[in-house]
């Protein structure tokens, strides 16, 4: 029997399941931090932030994926812009279109909030992700730059907070 998949905004009851997915994402990246308790605290804080939307893909009561989006005012987007900071689908649920549906949900949330651009970062070797983004109309403007390839720098401002924030704003953003 094929169960129905639903993509929606996450509620407080979803945070525990999302925390498990964030931990799986962290593990896939080969990182040790954030710890599970740090993930739980940060998700609660993010859930309370009106500039953040946390979307989930579910099958029944099971959360299979999530997308975390942050909105901000931007000089480059002539107003509101959004950053899709995280997109992750459980390995066992991949290939069912959930990643695409989560991105579509994020696009809808950004448009509803009045955003004029949505950016994200992904690994250029992640064929599944790049195919989704291209199919949804995202473009990568970096390939057209004459001044060289854009690279990311991270600055650790405090040892206890030594994690990449994944926030990249500027004219090199992937846009729709």
Phi, psi and omega in degrees: 000131181269112180282154181280135175263135179237134174246127185205173173293142177285147174248174180305327181288344180274345190298323179297315179292321178295321179301321178296320178291321178298318178297321178295321177297313178304314180297320179295331178277353180076028181256157176261337182235153007284153177288169179301319180291323176295319178300313182300314180297318182292321178297320177298317180294316179296319180301328181277349183277120181293346179269005183240137172238128176247114178258149178229149172252127184233157171230105189064232180267002185266126176273121184255343181196166178212158174223129180248123183234139177237135179253150180203164173276137185226137172295326187282338182254010182056038179143229183283144177218161178227151176238124173275097187283321182221140171217123182210135175236135179307140183306321181291346183251004182288155179086007180253004180086008182289323177300314178299316181295325176294320177294317177300320177298315179298320178298314179298318179296318180296315178298317179299330179275001178085015180287145179254354179209151175227127180240163177198164173241145173210163176284128183297343178270359179274088186299323181296314180293313183296328177294318178299311184297318179296318180296332180269003174098004176292147175232153178248106184281346183300328183297339183267357183288137176272339187276006179113169183284136175289136175233160183256135173244141174243141177238121178280116181270338177207137182303319182288351179242034187277067175228147177293133181277335178073019180256120184226106181244137177159179185290349179273003185297151170284128188234160169236000000 
